[in-house]
Amino acid sequence: MSLFSPREANALIAKIEPLVEELLRLRRELAINLLATNPELRVGRSRSRLAGPHSTLPTPRFGEMKIEIIRLIHRIEHFGCVVKDIDLGLIDFPSEREGEPIWLCWKFGEPVVAYWHGENEGFERRRPLG
């Protein structure tokens, strides 16, 4: 896995931002359609699992959307970053800080990669770069 500097991660934002935007749109559309046709899913099931790689969706109507979501995730991750949350549009870039592995953290809508968190930490523990 290659490591990113903040500058290298920021250079990728222009390329991945439209893909993340499309991912968020498809994820929202899938959730709305799935909940509209399956009201029982509103209670007792995590919505974050509706479009993940291990979800079970009615086919073929929702299967095509799921496949497109997975394709978008692969296209984004092809750049070397990792999709961490498809509801929030969270993307992490592997990096190092003082010789320790970290993740540079970017959320859709932010102008640049301006945060980081430890290798075993998540979004809630991110701290400003600098």
C-alpha positions in Angstrom: 0.0 0.0 0.0 1.5 3.3 -1.0 1.5 6.2 1.5 0.1 9.7 0.8 1.4 13.0 1.8 -1.3 15.6 2.5 -0.3 17.3 -0.8 -0.7 14.0 -2.7 -4.1 13.3 -1.1 -5.3 16.8 -1.9 -4.3 16.3 -5.5 -6.6 13.3 -5.7 -9.7 15.2 -4.3 -10.6 16.6 -7.7 -10.6 13.1 -9.2 -12.5 11.3 -6.5 -15.0 14.0 -5.5 -17.3 13.4 -8.4 -17.2 9.6 -7.8 -18.0 10.1 -4.1 -20.8 12.5 -5.0 -22.3 9.8 -7.3 -21.8 7.2 -4.6 -23.7 9.3 -2.1 -26.5 9.9 -4.6 -26.9 6.2 -5.5 -26.7 5.2 -1.8 -29.5 7.7 -0.9 -31.6 6.6 -3.9 -31.2 3.0 -3.0 -32.1 3.5 0.7 -35.2 5.6 -0.2 -36.4 3.1 -2.8 -35.7 0.1 -0.5 -37.4 1.6 2.5 -40.4 2.7 0.4 -40.9 -0.8 -0.9 -40.0 -2.6 2.4 -41.3 -0.6 5.3 -40.3 -3.4 7.7 -36.7 -2.4 7.2 -37.3 0.9 9.0 -37.1 -0.8 12.3 -34.4 -3.2 13.6 -32.0 -3.1 10.7 -29.0 -0.8 10.2 -29.4 1.3 7.1 -25.7 1.3 6.7 -25.9 -2.3 5.7 -28.4 -1.8 2.9 -25.8 -1.3 0.2 -22.7 -3.0 1.6 -21.0 -5.9 0.0 -22.8 -8.4 2.3 -26.3 -7.0 2.1 -29.2 -9.0 0.8 -31.4 -6.9 -1.5 -34.4 -7.9 -3.5 -33.2 -8.6 -7.0 -33.0 -7.6 -9.8 -34.4 -4.1 -9.2 -32.0 -3.2 -6.3 -29.2 -5.6 -7.4 -28.2 -3.3 -10.2 -27.9 -0.3 -7.9 -25.9 -2.4 -5.4 -23.5 -3.4 -8.2 -23.1 0.2 -9.3 -22.3 1.2 -5.7 -19.7 -1.5 -5.4 -18.2 -0.4 -8.8 -17.9 3.2 -7.6 -16.2 2.1 -4.4 -13.7 0.1 -6.4 -13.1 3.0 -8.7 -12.4 5.3 -5.7 -10.2 2.8 -4.0 -8.2 2.2 -7.2 -6.5 5.5 -6.5 -5.1 4.0 -3.2 -7.5 5.5 -0.7 -10.2 3.7 1.3 -13.9 4.3 1.4 -14.7 4.3 5.1 -18.4 5.4 5.2 -20.7 5.6 2.2 -23.4 7.5 4.1 -21.0 10.4 5.0 -18.6 10.2 2.1 -15.6 9.5 4.3 -12.4 8.7 2.5 -9.1 7.8 4.2 -5.6 7.9 2.7 -2.8 5.8 4.2 0.0 7.9 5.5 2.6 8.3 8.3 3.1 10.8 11.1 6.3 10.8 13.1 7.0 7.3 11.7 3.7 5.8 12.8 1.0 4.7 10.4 -2.0 7.0 10.3 -5.0 7.8 8.0 -5.4 11.2 6.4 -9.2 11.8 6.6 -11.4 13.6 4.1 -15.2 14.0 4.1 -17.2 14.8 1.0 -17.8 18.6 0.9 -14.6 19.5 2.6 -12.3 21.6 0.3 -9.1 19.7 1.3 -7.7 16.9 3.3 -7.2 18.7 6.6 -7.5 16.0 9.3 -5.9 12.7 10.3 -6.5 9.9 12.8 -4.6 7.0 14.1 -4.5 3.7 12.3 -7.0 2.1 14.7 -9.1 5.1 15.3 -12.1 6.5 13.3 -13.7 9.7 12.2 -14.7 10.7 15.7 -11.0 10.8 16.7 -9.7 12.8 13.8 -7.5 15.8 14.5 -6.4 18.8 12.4 -3.2 18.4 10.4 -0.5 20.8 11.3 
